[in-house]
C-alpha cells in the first residue's frame, strides 16, 4: 500500500484520457476541489499531451465564479495548520506547507494571527501557493494582500488556485 503522505507515481496523460469519468474526477479532485473545474477537465478529454491538459486547466480558471472559488477553498487548510487524512489533497497540502513547520516560533505565531485577521477581513481562508516560498515570504504576502479590496483579492485567490492546481497536475500526470 502507498503511504498517503507520498504523492502517487504520475499517470501518463494517455492513461488519464482513458480513465472512466469517475476515476478521472477522483484524480483531479486532489488537484482542485471545485466541481465545475473538475467537470470541465473531465469533459475536455482527450488531451493526448500534458501541455494541452495544463493549458485547459489554466483556461478553466478564467471562467471561475465565486462558487468555484468557495468550492476549491473548502479543501485548503490554513497556512500553518497540520493537515491530517489520507486524501491526495491532504498529501499535497502537507508537502506544499512543509517549510512552514520549520519556521521560527514568532513567524508561526504571526502567520496564525495573520490568518485570523485575513479571515475576519475577507471571510475566507488565506490561500497562497506555498510551494517554493519561505514562511517569511508567505507572511509578507499575507500582509500585502490585506491591503487588497475584495475584488482584487478574489483575483489573487483565483491566480493562487491556478498555480497550486497546475503544480498538482504536473505531479499527478505526465
Residue frames as qw, qx, qy, qz and C-alpha x, y, z in Angstrom:
[[0.000, 0.888, 0.460, 0.000, 0.00, 0.00, 0.00],
 [0.383, 0.528, -0.026, 0.757, 1.22, 3.50, -0.81],
 [0.297, -0.380, -0.457, 0.747, 1.96, 5.91, 2.02],
 [0.140, 0.850, 0.496, 0.108, -0.78, 8.59, 1.83],
 [0.253, -0.847, 0.069, 0.463, 1.85, 11.21, 2.68],
 [0.346, -0.298, 0.612, 0.646, 3.73, 10.37, -0.53],
 [0.537, 0.496, -0.130, -0.670, 2.44, 11.51, -3.92],
 [0.863, 0.202, 0.463, -0.009, 1.46, 8.69, -6.26],
 [0.450, -0.113, 0.580, 0.670, 3.52, 8.00, -9.37],
 [0.325, 0.465, -0.094, -0.818, 2.40, 10.42, -12.13],
 [0.674, 0.368, 0.637, -0.068, -0.04, 8.88, -14.56],
 [0.264, -0.004, 0.558, 0.787, 0.71, 9.17, -18.29],
 [0.347, 0.283, 0.052, -0.893, -1.71, 11.60, -19.92],
 [0.465, 0.074, -0.712, -0.522, -2.86, 8.87, -22.30],
 [0.299, -0.237, -0.898, 0.220, -3.91, 6.71, -19.33],
 [0.103, 0.327, 0.426, -0.837, -5.66, 9.70, -17.78],
 [0.402, 0.196, -0.346, -0.825, -7.57, 10.20, -21.03],
 [0.492, -0.034, -0.821, -0.288, -8.71, 6.55, -20.89],
 [0.003, -0.085, -0.801, 0.593, -9.93, 6.58, -17.28],
 [0.120, -0.658, -0.724, -0.168, -13.65, 6.32, -16.64],
 [0.050, -0.743, -0.090, -0.662, -15.12, 9.74, -15.86],
 [0.674, -0.722, -0.075, -0.135, -15.34, 8.92, -12.14],
 [0.845, -0.197, 0.003, 0.497, -11.69, 7.84, -12.00],
 [0.407, 0.457, 0.082, 0.786, -10.55, 10.98, -13.82],
 [0.308, -0.792, -0.122, -0.512, -12.68, 13.13, -11.49],
 [0.806, -0.568, -0.089, 0.141, -11.17, 11.45, -8.43],
 [0.717, 0.030, 0.026, 0.696, -7.64, 12.15, -9.64],
 [0.171, 0.583, 0.148, 0.780, -8.49, 15.76, -10.48],
 [0.505, -0.789, -0.264, -0.232, -10.24, 16.37, -7.14],
 [0.752, -0.425, -0.093, 0.495, -6.86, 16.08, -5.37],
 [0.449, 0.183, 0.168, 0.858, -5.64, 18.94, -7.56],
 [0.182, -0.092, 0.037, -0.978, -8.66, 21.25, -7.19],
 [0.120, 0.289, 0.897, -0.313, -11.94, 20.51, -5.41],
 [0.375, 0.367, 0.049, -0.850, -14.14, 22.84, -7.49],
 [0.621, 0.282, 0.729, -0.057, -16.77, 20.57, -9.14],
 [0.515, 0.813, 0.090, -0.256, -17.15, 22.94, -12.09],
 [0.079, 0.746, -0.626, -0.213, -13.41, 22.79, -12.84],
 [0.450, -0.166, 0.877, 0.011, -13.40, 19.00, -12.44],
 [0.644, 0.518, 0.535, -0.175, -16.34, 18.63, -14.84],
 [0.413, 0.854, -0.189, -0.256, -14.74, 20.92, -17.44],
 [0.082, -0.622, 0.765, 0.146, -11.48, 18.99, -17.23],
 [0.540, 0.052, 0.839, -0.046, -13.15, 15.58, -17.48],
 [0.607, 0.665, 0.384, -0.204, -15.33, 16.70, -20.40],
 [0.227, 0.863, -0.337, -0.299, -12.31, 18.19, -22.18],
 [0.502, -0.325, 0.772, 0.216, -10.65, 14.82, -22.63],
 [0.883, -0.146, 0.001, 0.447, -8.83, 13.51, -24.55],
 [0.124, -0.937, 0.193, 0.263, -5.84, 15.80, -24.08],
 [0.892, 0.394, -0.055, 0.212, -3.21, 13.45, -25.60],
 [0.528, 0.400, -0.303, 0.685, -0.44, 15.81, -24.43],
 [0.454, -0.494, -0.503, 0.545, 0.33, 17.07, -20.95],
 [0.149, -0.105, 0.038, 0.983, 0.77, 20.64, -22.20],
 [0.302, -0.351, -0.532, -0.709, -2.77, 20.58, -23.61],
 [0.537, -0.546, -0.637, 0.088, -4.13, 19.38, -20.26],
 [0.400, -0.374, -0.290, 0.785, -2.25, 22.13, -18.39],
 [0.011, -0.074, -0.262, -0.962, -3.43, 24.78, -20.85],
 [0.408, -0.481, -0.633, -0.449, -7.03, 23.59, -20.48],
 [0.507, -0.538, -0.545, 0.396, -6.73, 23.86, -16.71],
 [0.253, -0.215, -0.066, 0.941, -5.30, 27.38, -16.94],
 [0.178, -0.241, -0.462, -0.835, -8.12, 28.38, -19.30],
 [0.453, -0.532, -0.705, -0.123, -10.76, 26.91, -16.98],
 [0.378, -0.442, -0.432, 0.689, -9.62, 29.22, -14.19],
 [0.022, 0.021, 0.199, 0.980, -10.56, 32.15, -16.41],
 [0.429, -0.383, -0.554, -0.602, -14.20, 31.06, -16.09],
 [0.343, -0.247, -0.771, 0.476, -14.24, 30.74, -12.29],
 [0.338, -0.666, -0.212, -0.630, -17.17, 32.26, -10.45],
 [0.305, -0.572, 0.492, -0.581, -17.48, 32.76, -6.70],
 [0.926, -0.184, 0.144, -0.296, -18.96, 29.29, -6.17],
 [0.859, 0.344, -0.297, 0.236, -15.91, 27.73, -7.85],
 [0.168, 0.600, -0.502, 0.600, -13.64, 29.71, -5.53],
 [0.612, -0.437, 0.359, -0.553, -15.65, 28.70, -2.46],
 [0.991, 0.019, -0.031, -0.132, -15.67, 25.03, -3.50],
 [0.710, 0.447, -0.390, 0.380, -11.93, 25.00, -4.14],
 [0.030, -0.599, 0.482, -0.639, -11.10, 26.79, -0.88],
 [0.819, -0.379, 0.099, -0.418, -13.16, 24.32, 1.14],
 [0.982, 0.023, -0.111, 0.151, -10.42, 21.75, 0.52],
 [0.497, 0.522, -0.330, 0.609, -7.49, 24.01, 1.51],
 [0.611, -0.582, -0.406, 0.352, -6.27, 24.27, 5.10],
 [0.130, -0.987, 0.092, 0.039, -4.97, 27.41, 6.73],
 [0.543, 0.599, -0.458, 0.369, -1.31, 28.09, 6.14],
 [0.031, -0.496, 0.674, -0.547, 0.50, 26.53, 9.08],
 [0.813, -0.189, 0.267, -0.482, -2.23, 24.08, 10.06],
 [0.193, -0.286, 0.933, 0.097, -1.18, 20.47, 10.33],
 [0.692, 0.184, -0.291, -0.634, -3.17, 18.58, 7.70],
 [0.483, -0.151, 0.846, -0.167, -4.38, 15.10, 8.55],
 [0.786, 0.411, 0.258, -0.383, -6.05, 12.47, 6.45],
 [0.594, -0.147, 0.693, 0.381, -5.06, 10.24, 3.61],
 [0.572, 0.751, 0.316, -0.096, -6.61, 12.06, 0.67],
 [0.669, 0.340, 0.186, 0.634, -4.50, 13.19, -2.24],
 [0.019, 0.862, 0.076, 0.502, -5.30, 16.82, -1.46],
 [0.640, -0.762, 0.099, -0.014, -4.14, 16.34, 2.15],
 [0.843, -0.120, 0.207, 0.483, -0.87, 14.77, 0.97],
 [0.435, 0.611, 0.159, 0.642, -0.29, 17.68, -1.42],
 [0.260, -0.902, -0.031, -0.344, -1.01, 20.21, 1.34],
 [0.785, -0.568, 0.124, 0.215, 1.42, 18.54, 3.73],
 [0.744, 0.110, 0.228, 0.619, 4.18, 18.62, 1.11],
 [0.240, 0.744, 0.203, 0.589, 3.42, 22.18, -0.01],
 [0.340, -0.866, 0.042, -0.364, 3.44, 23.55, 3.52],
 [0.882, -0.160, -0.280, 0.344, 6.39, 21.55, 4.85],
 [0.427, 0.353, -0.218, 0.804, 8.60, 24.64, 5.14],
 [0.361, -0.661, -0.025, -0.658, 6.07, 26.39, 7.39],
 [0.870, -0.443, -0.215, -0.020, 6.52, 23.68, 10.00],
 [0.758, -0.027, -0.168, 0.630, 10.20, 24.58, 10.22],
 [0.084, 0.762, 0.045, 0.640, 9.54, 28.30, 10.69],
 [0.187, 0.151, -0.572, 0.784, 10.63, 30.16, 13.80],
 [0.105, -0.506, -0.788, 0.336, 8.03, 30.29, 16.57],
 [0.072, 0.522, 0.158, -0.835, 7.45, 34.02, 16.03],
 [0.224, 0.172, -0.595, -0.753, 6.79, 33.53, 12.31],
 [0.221, -0.298, -0.918, -0.138, 4.32, 30.74, 13.07],
 [0.058, -0.566, -0.592, 0.570, 2.55, 32.96, 15.61],
 [0.122, 0.440, -0.147, -0.877, 2.47, 35.83, 13.11],
 [0.222, -0.020, -0.792, -0.569, 1.04, 33.52, 10.44],
 [0.158, -0.453, -0.865, 0.149, -1.66, 32.31, 12.84],
 [0.010, 0.600, 0.335, -0.726, -2.57, 35.90, 13.77],
 [0.134, 0.323, -0.437, -0.829, -2.46, 36.92, 10.09],
 [0.141, -0.217, -0.912, -0.318, -4.72, 34.02, 9.13],
 [0.068, -0.594, -0.709, 0.374, -7.29, 35.14, 11.72],
 [0.049, 0.574, 0.032, -0.817, -7.13, 38.78, 10.56],
 [0.117, 0.144, -0.691, -0.699, -7.43, 37.74, 6.91],
 [0.125, -0.367, -0.914, -0.117, -10.44, 35.52, 7.63],
 [0.017, -0.642, -0.504, 0.577, -12.13, 38.34, 9.54],
 [0.083, 0.515, -0.211, -0.827, -11.49, 40.76, 6.67],
 [0.326, 0.271, -0.641, -0.640, -12.29, 38.52, 3.68],
 [0.784, -0.015, 0.354, -0.510, -14.44, 35.73, 5.20],
 [0.933, 0.305, -0.190, -0.033, -12.32, 33.01, 3.60],
 [0.826, -0.384, 0.191, 0.366, -9.10, 31.13, 4.29],
 [0.063, 0.838, -0.411, -0.354, -5.88, 32.82, 3.15],
 [0.918, 0.212, 0.304, 0.140, -4.64, 30.89, 0.13],
 [0.128, 0.846, -0.455, -0.247, -1.21, 31.11, -1.37],
 [0.893, 0.305, -0.313, 0.105, 0.99, 28.82, -3.40],
 [0.593, -0.747, 0.300, 0.006, 3.25, 27.80, -0.52],
 [0.906, 0.071, 0.230, 0.347, 5.47, 25.53, -2.62],
 [0.602, 0.416, 0.071, 0.678, 8.76, 27.28, -3.27],
 [0.109, -0.793, 0.042, -0.598, 8.13, 30.05, -0.75],
 [0.337, 0.079, -0.697, 0.628, 9.69, 30.53, 2.64],
 [0.257, -0.656, -0.671, 0.230, 7.47, 31.10, 5.68],
 [0.188, -0.516, -0.097, 0.830, 8.70, 34.70, 5.74],
 [0.046, 0.012, -0.546, -0.836, 7.70, 35.21, 2.10],
 [0.235, -0.499, -0.805, -0.219, 4.26, 33.76, 2.81],
 [0.268, -0.653, -0.480, 0.522, 3.85, 36.10, 5.77],
 [0.112, -0.336, 0.177, 0.919, 4.93, 39.11, 3.69],
 [0.142, -0.206, -0.699, -0.670, 2.38, 38.20, 1.00],
 [0.263, -0.604, -0.745, 0.107, -0.34, 37.79, 3.63],
 [0.201, -0.597, -0.240, 0.739, 0.41, 41.31, 4.94],
 [0.027, -0.156, 0.431, 0.888, 0.50, 42.77, 1.42],
 [0.187, -0.326, -0.791, -0.482, -2.78, 41.16, 0.42],
 [0.157, -0.582, -0.656, 0.455, -4.55, 42.52, 3.49],
 [0.009, 0.460, -0.024, -0.888, -4.49, 45.86, 1.63],
 [0.027, -0.142, -0.767, -0.625, -6.50, 44.47, -1.30],
 [0.582, 0.046, 0.146, -0.798, -10.15, 45.24, -1.81],
 [0.748, 0.037, 0.615, -0.247, -12.41, 42.21, -2.18],
 [0.783, 0.601, 0.019, -0.158, -12.37, 42.13, -5.99],
 [0.299, 0.742, -0.595, 0.073, -8.57, 42.34, -6.16],
 [0.384, -0.398, 0.794, -0.252, -8.26, 39.65, -3.51],
 [0.850, 0.242, 0.398, -0.245, -10.65, 37.28, -5.30],
 [0.663, 0.700, -0.261, -0.047, -8.50, 37.71, -8.43],
 [0.026, 0.647, -0.737, 0.193, -5.37, 36.89, -6.39],
 [0.659, -0.152, 0.671, -0.305, -7.06, 33.83, -4.85],
 [0.864, 0.449, 0.139, -0.181, -8.04, 32.53, -8.30],
 [0.474, 0.732, -0.485, 0.074, -4.46, 33.02, -9.53],
 [0.254, -0.503, 0.779, -0.276, -3.08, 31.20, -6.47],
 [0.812, 0.098, 0.495, -0.295, -5.56, 28.37, -7.04],
 [0.762, 0.621, -0.146, -0.110, -4.47, 28.17, -10.67],
 [0.218, 0.696, -0.664, 0.164, -0.79, 27.95, -9.68],
 [0.501, -0.303, 0.742, -0.328, -1.43, 25.35, -6.97],
 [0.856, 0.291, 0.322, -0.280, -3.58, 23.28, -9.32],
 [0.623, 0.694, -0.356, -0.054, -1.00, 23.45, -12.09],
 [0.015, -0.583, 0.781, -0.221, 1.75, 22.19, -9.75],
 [0.638, -0.082, 0.678, -0.355, -0.50, 19.39, -8.52],
 [0.840, 0.482, 0.073, -0.237, -1.44, 18.39, -12.07],
 [0.423, 0.706, -0.567, 0.036, 2.25, 18.33, -13.03],
 [0.231, -0.411, 0.831, -0.294, 2.89, 16.00, -10.09],
 [0.690, 0.118, 0.587, -0.407, -0.11, 13.80, -10.97],
 [0.790, 0.534, 0.297, -0.042, 0.00, 13.49, -14.75],
 [0.344, -0.533, 0.499, 0.590, 3.00, 13.18, -17.04]]
